[in-house]
Amino acid sequence: MDRIVRPAALLRKRAAASGQAAEDVAAGFLAHRGLKVVERNFRVRGGEIDLICTDGRTLVFVEVRLRGSDKFGGAAASITPRKQQRIVLAARHWLSRHGNAFVDRDCRFDCVVMDAPDEARIEWIENAFLAD
């Protein structure tokens, strides 16, 4: 895990603004590690995907979570099976719209999570869950 610049400051913003700021941090974090952001904030009825990236020939659907503390399991624990289903639903919609350009690629679901107690950290969880 790498340190990031005080996401606790992100939490002082309104929820939508802090979520957008967390996505900006996550996009930069992933880009620094070689991923290319293809699309941000893809929404369909019933689901959304924060970041859609490519990692070499792999298409990566990324959920970004920011929490003010690690109580109750923190940011990672907040990505429930129901939330995972909604992300998978949105990914299927995205692939149905853009699939021809990515037909020969593998897909995976990653999470970038940030808990902001005293010292904020960012964690990238590759292959965080599967599409069932």
N, C-alpha and C positions, 0 to 999 in steps of 0.2 A: 504494500500500500504506500502511496505517496502522500506527502503533505500538500495541502492546497491553501490558498489564501482565505483564511477565516470565513467559512460558510456561515458561521454564526451571524455575521453581518447580513448575509442573504436572508436569514430568517426574520430580520426586523422589517423587511419589506412586506407588502401585502402578499398574500398567498400566490396569486398569479404571477406577480413580478418576481418573487423569490423562486418559483418554479422555473420561470424562463431563465433567470440568472443561473440556476443549478444546471439547466440544460446547456447553457453557454459554456459553463465550466467543464461539463462532461464532454461536449463536442471538442473542445480544445484538448482535453486530456486524451481522448481517443485519437484525434488527429496527430498528436505528438507521438503516439504509438503506432502510427502507420495506417490507421483506418481513414477512409474517405467518407464524409457525410454526403449522402445522396439526397435526403429529404428530412425535413424536421416537422414535427407536429402533424402527422398524418391522422386525420380523424374520419371515422365513419360512424354511422349509428351503431351504438353498442360497444365501441372500442376506439382506442387511439394508440399511436406509437410515437414516442418522444423523438427518437432518432432512428433513421434508417441509413446504414453504412455499408461499405464494402471493405472487406479485409482480405486482400488478394482477390481470389475468385469466389469468396464466400460472402453471401448477403447476410447482414447482421441487423436484427431488429432489437433496439435498445430501449429499455425502460430506465428512466432516471428517477431516483428518489432522494429527497432531502428531509431529514428529521432533526428536530431541535435537541433531541437527546437519544440515548440508546436504551431508554426504558422501554419495556414491553417488546424487546427484541430489536428495536431500532428500525432503520430504513429497510433493511433486507427483509425483515419479518413482515413488513407491510405489503409485500407483493404476494398477495394471497392466491390460492388456486383460482378463485373467481377472477381476479385481476389478470392472471396468466391466460385464462380462457379468452378474456376480452382482447388481450394483445394478440393472441393467435388468430382470433376472428378478424381483427384489423389487418394482420399480415396477409391473411388469405385474400381479403379484398384488395390490398395493395398489389399482390402478385397477379390477381385477375386483371388489373388495370395495366400493369407494367411487366407482366411475366415474360413477354417475348424477348425483351432485352436481357432477361436474367434466367432464361429457361434452363441453361446448362450449369447453373450454380447451386452449390449447397447453401442451406440456410441454417441460421442458429439464432437463439434468443439469449441476449446478454442483459445484465443489469449493471448500472453504475449507481452506487449508493453512497450517501454522505450522511454521517451523523455528526452533529456539531455541538458536542459538549465543550470542554475546555480547549482541546486541541483537535481541530477538524482534520479529517482524513477522507480520502476518496478511495473507494474499493471498486474494482472492475471484476465482475463475476461473469466469466465466459461460460457459455452453455448453461445458463442458470436454470433453465427448464426446457422441456420438450413439448412439441405440438402433438397432442394425443388425438 
